[in-house]
Amino acid sequence: MKMRSVRAWVFLAVLNGLLPMVSAAIELPLVLSSHMVLQRDRPVPIWGTGDANERITVEFAGQKKETQADASGKWKLLLDPMSASAEPRTMLISGASGKKEIPDVLVGEVWLGSGQSNMVVPFGEEETPGEQSRDPMSWKLIKAGPYPQVRMISSGGVWLECSEETIRKYHGEKTQSISKLLFNFGLGLHKELKVPIGLLLGAVGGTPSGAWVNPEAITNDPACKEALAQYCKTYDRDAVMKKYEQALAAWNEAGEAAKRQGQTYTVPKPGVPAKPGESFDVKGCLAPTGALYSKHIVPFIPYALRGVLWDQGEHGTRIEGLPYQSLVMGALIRDWRKDWGQDFPFLYVQKPSGGGCALDLADPVTCKGEEVVELPPPPHAAAMNLELKSFIRILECPGTFMVISSDLGKGLHPENKFGYGTRAARVALGAVYGKPVEYYGPVYKSHKIEGDKVIVTFDHVGQGLTFKNGKDGKPGKLQGFGIAGATGRPVWADAVIDGDTVVLSSDKVKQPVAISYSCPFTTRWANFFNKDGLPALSFTTKK
């Protein structure tokens, strides 16, 4: 019997009931599973697949919603907004092809954590369980658990209760780990809000922001388009390729020479240079823009959430022609919100991590900060422009808030994840939930010039302005402010706190034109704080 005839016979047999119709049982994404936490006070999407055109019913918390799958079997519906509830309940999803029960479901606050290694680092990776930890507060808190209402799911994993037992059970399993930073963030929210906390984790170590943004978002973003257009005016592809071919030839020659001598040549092969707008990895090789977004974030969409906490920056953007995080992150934030259909708050950790002095080294949040030091020689004019390239400019995207980290301990992988997570929770509580807590240090607002003096006003004064003294009371003065005259060359300013303002002057500048603070950034000699313990943000008024 010919193959075409066999297919026709099978089709007719199905129609006449001689063969049973194959049914695709109801399937759900991993994030819709037992122990999940749903977002309170907003519509909650529930989605999955089943048979083509199948009627699907979802029952939960007294609600019963129905929808119909499309021709490919895909379906989605919305549950009405619900109040927070720590009472474990079961969700029932049913249709003609079968049913699914999801037990132990809570309702509370849901946050997504993303970025690179500092977001990923789990309990047990930096130290073997049982040994003395370099992050003692995190271990102290996890040992004080369990926390049945603080739950986390990694992309590709399942929902886990945050507890020491969970950490021991899944030690070494990347898709079943508990992120230290995200745990401390979630626990901080749980203690203050008194509701269940669900934490989604989609992050990969050693990754640039270009891997987390859709290529279409870059292509369609006006600011990115303009920056790429300007870059292309001076970009010489022929020269770039010639340099690459020379490097490749040298690499091949060295490899052949090593082979002739019976040696192994281990130097990485030069990667093909990216074109403007294309992404490349940390080794310089072409890498698909948005690949990690598709793998680790898209599976969570459209799970209802309150907001995003982002920790990435050590590897920059890795998009040719777009080196500035503020441009790429602006496109990323807008695109994520569009794909999710939610205009959620976006929190991000300030980079570079640490390096600045801390107001209180006895505080477990800032215990890894630095002591203040005396001023170096006066800054040069170029230093005042560094602020324009910093993470601070990401704040220009509405609904975005920075987790100040200059006083939290330095290093590529800061050890005190308790400090970072707790500071992030503080920002969320103040900026997102409206709690009466200060979440920024002094932020430049305006200034006025009166003769040879400059009077500077600030937002986020909090309980008042102050500065950090060094050991034995030294340096004993407010420092880190620059002041410049018409020449544009800044010198250190004499700075005095006057109520909620700072008065700047210098006997070397009789007619001030521009001022700055902490340029370059996260410097140990910049010691301006509010009395809430938070360091001031860098700024410059130089155009």
C-alpha positions in Angstrom: 0.0 0.0 0.0 1.4 3.4 -1.0 2.2 5.9 1.8 -0.5 8.3 0.6 -3.1 5.6 0.7 -2.1 4.6 4.3 -2.5 8.3 5.4 -5.9 8.5 3.8 -7.0 5.3 5.5 -5.9 6.5 8.9 -7.6 9.8 8.5 -10.9 8.1 7.5 -10.6 5.6 10.3 -10.3 8.3 12.8 -13.3 10.1 11.4 -15.4 6.9 11.6 -14.3 6.0 15.1 -12.3 2.9 14.0 -9.1 4.4 15.6 -9.1 6.6 18.8 -8.1 10.2 18.4 -4.7 10.9 20.0 -5.2 13.3 22.9 -2.6 15.8 24.1 -3.0 15.9 27.9 -3.0 19.3 29.5 0.5 20.6 29.9 1.7 23.5 32.0 5.0 25.6 32.1 7.4 24.7 34.9 6.6 27.9 36.7 2.9 26.9 37.1 3.6 24.1 39.6 3.3 23.0 43.2 4.5 25.4 45.9 4.2 28.5 43.6 3.4 32.0 44.8 1.0 34.1 42.8 1.0 37.9 42.7 -1.6 39.5 44.8 -3.8 42.5 43.8 -3.6 42.1 40.0 -4.9 39.7 37.3 -3.0 36.4 37.3 -2.4 34.7 33.9 -2.7 30.9 33.8 -1.6 29.3 30.6 -0.6 26.0 28.9 -1.5 23.6 26.1 -4.1 20.9 25.5 -6.1 19.5 22.6 -7.0 21.8 19.7 -10.1 23.8 20.6 -10.4 22.1 24.0 -12.5 23.8 26.7 -10.2 24.5 29.7 -11.5 25.3 33.3 -9.3 26.7 36.1 -10.6 26.6 39.7 -8.8 28.4 42.5 -9.6 30.4 45.7 -13.3 30.3 44.9 -12.9 31.3 41.3 -13.9 29.3 38.3 -12.7 30.5 34.9 -13.1 29.0 31.5 -11.4 29.5 28.1 -10.9 27.6 24.8 -7.6 26.4 23.4 -6.8 27.6 19.9 -6.2 25.3 16.9 -2.7 24.5 18.1 -3.8 23.7 21.6 -2.5 26.8 23.3 -4.7 28.5 25.9 -4.5 31.3 28.5 -6.9 32.9 30.9 -6.8 35.4 33.8 -7.8 34.9 37.4 -9.3 37.9 39.1 -7.0 39.9 41.5 -6.6 38.2 44.9 -5.5 39.3 48.3 -2.4 37.9 49.9 -2.9 34.5 51.5 -0.5 32.2 53.3 -3.1 29.5 53.4 -1.9 26.6 51.1 -4.6 26.0 48.5 -4.9 23.7 45.4 -5.5 24.9 41.9 -7.4 22.6 39.6 -7.1 22.8 35.8 -9.3 20.5 33.8 -10.5 19.7 30.3 -11.6 16.9 28.1 -8.0 15.6 27.8 -7.5 15.4 31.5 -6.8 17.5 34.6 -3.9 18.9 36.6 -3.8 19.6 40.3 -1.3 22.1 41.7 -1.2 21.8 45.5 0.3 24.2 48.1 -0.3 27.5 46.2 0.2 30.8 48.1 -0.6 34.4 47.1 1.7 37.3 47.9 4.5 39.3 46.2 6.5 38.0 43.2 9.8 39.4 42.0 12.1 38.3 39.2 15.9 38.3 39.8 18.2 38.4 36.7 21.7 39.4 35.6 25.0 37.6 35.9 27.1 35.9 38.6 26.3 38.1 41.6 22.7 37.3 41.1 23.4 33.6 40.6 25.8 32.9 43.5 24.0 30.3 45.6 24.5 29.1 49.1 27.3 26.6 49.2 29.2 27.8 46.1 31.5 30.2 47.9 32.0 27.9 50.8 31.3 24.3 51.6 28.3 23.8 53.8 29.5 23.4 57.4 32.6 25.5 57.0 32.9 29.0 58.3 31.2 31.3 55.9 32.5 34.5 54.3 28.9 35.7 54.3 27.9 34.9 58.0 24.7 36.9 58.1 23.2 35.0 55.1 24.0 31.7 56.7 22.8 32.9 60.1 19.4 33.8 58.5 19.0 30.6 56.5 19.8 28.5 59.6 17.1 30.4 61.5 14.6 29.1 59.0 12.8 27.4 57.4 10.9 30.0 55.6 7.9 28.2 54.1 6.4 31.5 52.8 9.6 32.5 50.9 10.0 30.4 47.8 12.2 30.5 44.8 12.3 28.9 41.3 15.2 28.9 38.9 14.7 28.8 35.1 14.5 25.1 34.3 13.8 24.1 37.9 10.9 23.8 40.4 9.6 25.9 43.2 11.7 25.4 46.4 11.2 26.6 50.0 14.0 28.7 51.2 15.6 26.6 54.0 18.9 25.1 55.0 17.4 21.7 54.3 16.7 22.7 50.7 20.3 24.0 50.3 21.8 20.8 51.6 19.5 18.6 49.5 20.2 20.4 46.2 23.8 21.5 46.8 25.7 21.6 43.5 22.6 21.5 41.3 22.5 24.8 39.3 18.8 24.7 38.4 17.8 23.8 42.0 19.8 26.4 44.0 18.9 29.3 46.3 20.5 32.6 45.2 22.0 34.4 48.2 21.2 37.9 47.0 17.7 37.0 46.0 17.0 35.2 49.2 18.1 38.1 51.3 16.0 40.5 49.2 12.9 38.3 49.5 13.4 37.7 53.2 13.7 41.4 53.8 10.4 42.0 51.9 8.7 39.1 53.8 9.6 40.5 57.2 8.2 43.9 56.5 5.2 43.1 54.3 4.1 40.0 56.2 3.0 38.2 53.0 4.4 35.2 51.0 7.2 36.0 48.7 7.8 34.3 45.3 11.2 34.7 43.7 11.9 33.9 40.0 15.5 33.4 39.1 16.8 33.7 35.5 20.5 34.7 35.5 23.8 33.4 34.1 27.3 34.2 35.3 29.7 36.0 33.0 27.1 37.5 30.7 26.6 40.9 29.1 23.4 42.8 29.0 23.3 42.3 25.2 22.5 38.6 25.8 19.4 39.6 27.8 17.7 42.0 25.3 15.8 41.2 22.1 17.6 42.3 19.0 14.4 43.9 17.8 14.4 46.0 20.9 17.8 47.4 20.0 16.8 47.9 16.3 13.6 49.7 17.2 14.9 51.8 20.1 15.4 55.5 19.0 18.3 56.1 21.3 20.1 53.0 20.3 19.4 53.6 16.6 20.9 57.1 16.9 24.0 55.9 18.8 24.6 53.2 16.2 24.2 55.7 13.3 26.8 57.9 14.9 29.1 55.0 15.4 28.8 53.8 11.8 30.1 57.2 10.6 33.6 56.3 11.8 33.3 52.5 11.6 35.7 51.0 9.0 34.6 47.4 8.4 37.4 46.8 5.9 40.0 47.9 8.4 38.4 45.8 11.2 38.3 42.7 9.0 41.9 43.2 7.8 43.0 43.3 11.4 41.0 40.2 12.2 42.5 38.3 9.2 46.0 39.3 10.3 45.3 38.0 13.8 43.8 34.8 12.4 46.8 34.2 10.2 49.2 34.8 13.2 47.1 32.4 15.3 47.2 29.7 12.5 51.0 30.1 12.1 51.6 29.9 15.9 49.4 26.8 16.0 51.3 25.1 13.2 54.6 25.9 14.8 53.5 24.4 18.1 52.2 21.3 16.3 55.6 20.8 14.6 57.2 20.9 18.0 54.7 18.4 19.4 53.1 20.9 21.6 49.4 21.9 22.1 48.5 25.5 21.2 45.9 26.7 23.7 45.5 30.3 22.7 41.9 31.0 21.9 41.1 31.5 18.2 40.3 35.1 17.3 36.5 35.6 16.9 34.9 37.1 13.8 34.4 40.8 14.6 30.8 41.9 15.3 29.2 44.4 13.0 27.5 47.5 14.5 24.5 46.3 16.6 25.7 42.7 16.8 26.6 41.0 20.1 29.9 39.3 21.0 30.8 37.2 24.1 33.5 37.7 26.6 36.0 35.9 24.3 35.2 38.3 21.5 33.2 35.8 19.4 29.9 36.5 17.8 26.9 35.7 20.1 23.2 35.9 19.4 21.7 39.0 20.9 18.9 38.1 23.3 19.8 34.4 23.5 19.7 34.2 27.3 16.5 36.3 27.4 14.9 33.6 25.3 16.2 30.7 27.4 15.9 32.0 30.9 13.3 34.8 30.9 10.7 34.0 28.2 9.6 30.8 30.0 8.4 33.0 32.9 6.3 35.3 30.7 3.5 36.2 31.4 3.6 35.1 35.1 2.3 38.0 37.1 4.9 39.8 39.2 5.5 43.0 41.1 8.9 43.9 39.7 12.5 43.0 38.6 15.8 43.1 40.5 18.8 43.2 38.2 22.5 42.7 39.0 24.8 42.8 36.0 27.4 45.1 34.6 30.8 43.7 35.0 30.8 42.4 31.4 29.1 45.5 30.0 26.8 45.4 26.9 29.0 43.5 24.5 27.1 45.1 21.6 29.3 46.6 19.0 28.8 50.3 18.8 26.7 50.4 22.0 29.1 50.3 24.9 27.0 52.3 27.4 24.8 50.4 29.8 22.3 53.3 30.0 21.4 52.9 26.3 21.1 49.1 26.2 19.4 48.8 29.6 16.8 51.5 28.6 15.9 49.3 25.6 15.9 46.2 27.7 13.6 47.6 30.4 11.1 48.9 27.9 11.1 45.7 25.9 10.7 43.4 29.0 7.7 45.5 30.1 6.2 45.3 26.6 6.6 41.6 26.4 5.2 41.1 29.8 2.3 43.5 29.3 3.2 45.0 32.7 4.8 48.4 33.5 6.6 46.9 36.5 9.3 48.6 38.6 12.9 47.8 37.7 15.5 47.8 40.4 19.2 47.5 39.5 22.4 47.2 41.5 24.9 50.1 41.1 28.2 49.2 39.4 31.0 49.0 40.0 30.4 47.1 43.2 31.7 48.6 46.4 34.9 50.6 46.7 33.5 53.5 48.6 33.6 54.2 52.3 30.8 53.2 54.6 29.3 55.4 57.3 29.0 52.6 59.8 31.3 49.6 59.6 29.6 48.0 62.5 26.4 47.6 60.6 26.2 44.1 59.1 24.8 45.6 55.9 27.9 47.8 55.3 30.5 45.9 57.3 32.5 45.1 54.2 32.7 48.8 53.2 35.9 50.9 53.4 37.4 53.5 55.7 37.5 57.0 54.4 40.9 58.2 53.2 42.4 61.6 52.5 42.0 63.3 49.1 44.3 62.6 46.3 45.7 65.4 44.0 42.9 67.6 42.5 40.8 65.9 39.7 41.3 66.7 36.1 38.7 68.1 33.8 37.9 64.7 32.1 37.1 63.1 35.4 34.0 65.3 35.7 32.4 63.7 32.6 32.6 60.1 33.9 29.2 60.4 35.5 27.6 60.6 32.1 28.7 57.0 31.4 27.7 55.6 34.7 24.8 53.4 35.7 23.1 56.4 37.2 21.8 57.4 33.8 19.7 54.2 33.7 17.5 56.1 36.1 16.3 58.2 33.2 14.0 55.3 32.3 10.8 55.8 34.3 10.0 53.4 37.1 13.6 52.5 37.5 15.5 52.6 40.8 19.1 52.0 41.7 20.4 49.9 44.6 23.3 52.0 45.8 26.2 49.7 46.4 29.3 51.9 46.8 29.5 51.3 50.5 28.6 47.5 50.5 32.0 46.0 49.9 34.1 45.8 46.7 35.3 43.0 44.4 34.1 41.3 41.3 32.1 39.0 43.6 31.4 40.9 46.8 31.0 38.4 49.7 28.4 40.2 51.7 25.3 39.2 49.8 23.3 39.9 52.9 24.2 43.5 52.6 23.3 43.7 48.9 20.0 41.8 49.2 19.0 43.8 52.3 19.8 47.1 50.6 17.8 46.0 47.5 14.8 45.2 49.8 15.1 48.7 51.4 14.9 50.3 47.9 11.8 48.2 47.1 10.1 48.9 50.4 10.6 52.7 50.0 10.3 53.2 46.2 7.8 50.5 45.3 5.7 49.8 48.4 5.8 53.4 49.8 7.1 52.4 53.2 8.5 55.3 55.3 12.2 54.3 54.7 14.8 56.3 53.0 16.3 54.4 50.0 18.8 56.8 48.5 21.6 58.9 49.8 21.7 62.6 48.9 20.9 63.2 45.2 21.9 66.4 43.5 18.8 68.6 42.9 20.1 72.1 42.0 22.7 74.7 42.8 23.1 78.5 42.8 26.2 80.6 42.6 26.6 83.5 45.1 29.9 85.3 44.5 32.7 82.8 45.0 30.4 80.2 46.7 28.1 77.6 45.3 25.1 76.5 47.4 24.0 73.0 46.5 20.6 71.5 47.4 19.7 67.8 47.4 16.8 65.4 47.3 16.7 62.4 49.7 18.2 64.4 52.6 16.4 61.9 54.9 17.1 62.6 58.5 19.8 65.2 57.6 23.2 65.5 55.9 26.4 64.2 57.4 29.8 62.9 56.5 32.1 60.0 57.4 35.1 60.6 59.6 38.1 58.4 59.3 40.0 56.6 61.9 40.9 58.7 64.9 38.6 61.4 63.6 40.6 61.9 60.4 40.1 63.4 57.8 37.4 65.2 59.9 35.9 67.1 57.0 33.4 66.8 54.2 35.3 66.0 51.0 34.9 64.7 47.5 33.4 67.8 45.9 35.1 69.4 42.9 34.7 73.0 41.8 35.8 74.6 38.5 36.0 78.1 37.0 35.9 79.3 33.4 39.0 77.2 32.6 37.1 74.1 33.3 39.9 72.6 35.4 38.4 71.5 38.7 40.1 71.6 42.1 38.9 70.2 45.4 36.3 72.4 47.0 36.0 73.3 50.7 32.6 71.9 51.6 30.5 72.7 54.6 27.1 71.3 55.5 24.6 74.1 56.2 21.2 72.6 57.2 20.0 70.7 54.1 22.5 72.3 51.8 26.2 72.1 51.1 28.2 75.3 50.5 31.2 74.9 48.2 34.1 77.3 47.7 37.9 77.4 47.0 40.5 80.2 47.2 41.7 79.0 43.8 38.3 79.6 42.1 36.9 83.1 42.4 34.1 82.6 39.8 32.7 79.1 40.0 31.1 77.6 36.8 30.7 73.9 37.4 30.7 71.5 40.4 30.9 67.7 40.8 30.9 65.0 43.5 32.7 61.7 43.6 34.0 61.7 40.0 35.3 59.1 39.3 33.0 56.9 41.3 33.0 54.7 44.4 36.0 56.5 45.8 37.1 56.0 49.4 37.7 59.7 49.8 34.1 60.8 48.9 32.4 60.7 52.3 29.1 62.5 51.9 26.0 60.7 53.4 22.6 61.3 54.9 22.0 60.3 58.5 20.1 57.3 57.3 23.5 55.8 56.4 23.2 56.0 52.7 26.0 57.5 50.5 25.4 60.4 48.1 25.2 59.7 44.4 27.9 61.0 42.0 27.1 64.0 39.9 28.6 66.7 37.7 27.1 69.9 36.3 29.7 70.1 33.6 28.1 69.9 30.2 
